[in-house]
Amino acid sequence: MEQQNNTALLVMDMQAGVVAMLPDAATILNNIAKAIAKARDQKIPVIYVVVGFRQGAPELSLNNKTFAAHKELFASLNMAQFMTVHEDLKPQADEVVVAKRRVSAFTGSDLEVILRAYGIQHLVLTGIATSGVVLSTLREAADKDYRLTVLADCCADSDEEVHRVLTTKVFPRQADVLTVEEWPIAQ
């Protein structure tokens, strides 16, 4: 894909099993589908990030509070199926899918190598959960000196108040926070 600029849209943790945990999944699926269509129209690379593990989940430490409580569940899942992007947001053949092993899109993945190969300096973040992958990726990306945009209505969290506080008070310190209708802005 010939890209237009140094921006990439990250679609994070939008796997069927993760999406199913949201009470109103249709809204975020619709909004992210709009963002993907806009990115493709603008020749902005769409990079999918999924969380997953080897069969049996040997990467999960009992010291990791986030994942330890679910180690048995992850160990029993069909990981190939679990790591599949939701059907409504299916990647095109030329779009990259990155597998990560922790909350941040960078941890345990080759995302940074992909971003360097594409010459990406500006990340547009979407995904589930706002307090998980979006927050962790935003913090790490900011420390790595990426320009950042968060599409607030393309992120969701099981706690709406946490989502609101992050997108209105925390994220603006390190990123532009827009809606899918406001994006993309002139680069």
C-alpha positions in Angstrom: 0.0 0.0 0.0 1.3 3.4 -0.9 0.8 5.6 2.1 0.1 9.3 2.0 1.8 10.5 5.2 3.5 9.4 8.4 0.3 8.5 10.2 -1.1 5.0 11.1 -4.5 4.0 12.5 -4.2 1.4 15.3 -7.2 -0.8 15.8 -6.5 -2.5 19.1 -8.0 -5.5 20.8 -11.0 -5.6 18.6 -11.4 -9.3 18.8 -14.8 -10.9 18.8 -14.4 -12.2 22.4 -13.2 -8.8 23.7 -16.0 -6.9 21.8 -18.6 -9.3 23.2 -17.9 -8.0 26.7 -19.3 -4.6 25.9 -23.0 -4.0 26.4 -23.3 -1.7 23.4 -20.7 -3.1 21.0 -22.5 -2.0 17.9 -21.6 1.7 18.5 -17.9 1.1 18.8 -17.9 -1.3 15.9 -19.7 1.2 13.7 -17.4 4.1 14.7 -14.2 2.1 14.2 -15.5 0.9 10.8 -15.9 4.6 9.8 -12.3 5.3 11.0 -11.0 2.4 9.0 -12.8 3.6 5.9 -11.5 7.1 6.3 -7.9 5.8 6.8 -8.1 3.6 3.7 -9.5 6.5 1.7 -6.6 8.7 2.9 -4.0 6.0 2.3 -3.3 5.9 6.0 -2.1 2.4 7.0 -4.5 0.5 9.3 -2.6 -1.7 11.7 -4.5 -4.2 13.8 -3.2 -5.2 17.3 -4.5 -8.3 19.0 -3.8 -9.8 22.4 -3.0 -13.4 22.6 -0.7 -16.1 23.7 0.8 -19.5 22.7 -1.4 -22.5 23.4 -1.4 -23.0 27.1 -0.5 -19.4 27.7 3.0 -20.0 29.0 3.7 -16.2 28.7 1.3 -15.4 31.6 3.0 -14.9 34.9 1.1 -15.4 38.2 2.8 -12.1 39.2 0.8 -10.2 36.6 -2.4 -9.2 38.4 -4.2 -8.3 35.1 -3.7 -11.7 33.5 -3.1 -14.1 36.3 -6.7 -14.3 37.3 -7.5 -15.5 33.8 -4.5 -17.8 33.1 -6.6 -21.0 33.2 -9.2 -19.5 30.8 -6.5 -18.3 28.4 -4.7 -21.6 28.6 -7.8 -23.5 27.5 -8.8 -21.2 24.6 -8.2 -21.8 21.0 -5.7 -18.9 20.6 -6.0 -18.7 16.8 -9.7 -18.2 17.1 -9.4 -15.9 20.1 -6.9 -13.6 18.3 -9.1 -13.2 15.2 -10.3 -9.6 14.6 -14.1 -9.1 14.8 -15.7 -9.9 11.5 -17.2 -6.3 11.1 -13.6 -4.9 11.1 -11.8 -7.6 9.1 -8.3 -6.6 7.9 -7.7 -6.4 4.2 -5.0 -8.7 2.8 -2.3 -6.0 2.7 -3.0 -4.8 6.3 -0.7 -5.9 9.2 -2.0 -7.7 12.2 0.4 -7.5 15.2 0.1 -9.9 18.2 1.0 -8.5 21.6 1.4 -10.4 24.9 0.5 -7.7 27.4 -1.8 -4.7 27.7 0.3 -2.2 25.7 0.4 -2.7 22.0 4.2 -2.5 22.2 4.8 -5.2 24.8 5.8 -8.5 23.3 5.0 -7.4 19.8 6.8 -6.3 16.7 4.7 -3.1 16.4 7.7 -0.8 16.7 9.5 -2.6 13.9 6.4 -2.2 11.7 6.1 1.5 12.5 9.7 2.1 11.7 9.4 0.2 8.4 6.4 2.4 7.4 8.0 5.6 8.6 5.2 6.2 11.1 5.5 9.1 13.5 1.9 9.8 14.3 -0.4 7.1 15.8 -4.2 7.3 15.9 -5.5 5.1 18.7 -8.8 3.1 18.8 -9.8 0.1 20.8 -11.0 -1.7 23.9 -10.4 -0.9 26.7 -9.8 2.8 27.1 -8.3 2.1 30.6 -6.3 -0.9 29.2 -4.7 -1.0 25.7 -5.5 2.6 24.8 -4.0 4.1 28.1 -1.0 1.8 28.1 -0.2 2.3 24.4 -0.7 6.0 24.7 1.7 6.3 27.6 4.4 4.1 26.0 4.0 5.8 22.6 4.3 9.3 24.2 7.5 8.2 25.9 8.8 7.0 22.5 8.0 10.5 21.0 5.2 9.6 18.7 2.6 12.2 17.9 -0.8 10.9 19.2 -4.4 11.2 18.4 -7.2 9.3 20.3 -10.5 8.9 18.7 -12.7 9.0 21.8 -15.8 7.5 20.3 -13.7 4.7 18.8 -12.6 3.6 22.3 -14.7 1.9 25.0 -14.4 0.8 28.5 -16.6 -1.3 30.8 -16.6 1.8 33.2 -18.1 4.8 31.3 -16.8 7.2 34.0 -13.2 5.9 33.6 -13.6 6.4 29.8 -14.8 9.9 30.3 -12.1 10.9 32.7 -9.3 9.5 30.5 -10.6 11.0 27.3 -11.4 14.5 28.7 -8.8 14.9 31.5 -5.8 12.5 31.1 -5.3 11.8 27.4 -5.3 15.5 26.3 -2.1 16.0 28.2 -0.3 13.7 25.7 -2.6 13.5 22.7 -5.2 15.2 20.5 -8.6 13.8 21.4 -11.1 13.8 18.6 -14.2 12.0 17.4 -14.3 9.9 14.3 -16.3 12.7 12.5 -13.5 15.2 13.3 -10.8 13.0 12.0 -8.6 13.1 10.0 -7.6 16.7 10.4 -5.1 18.4 8.0 -1.7 16.9 8.5 
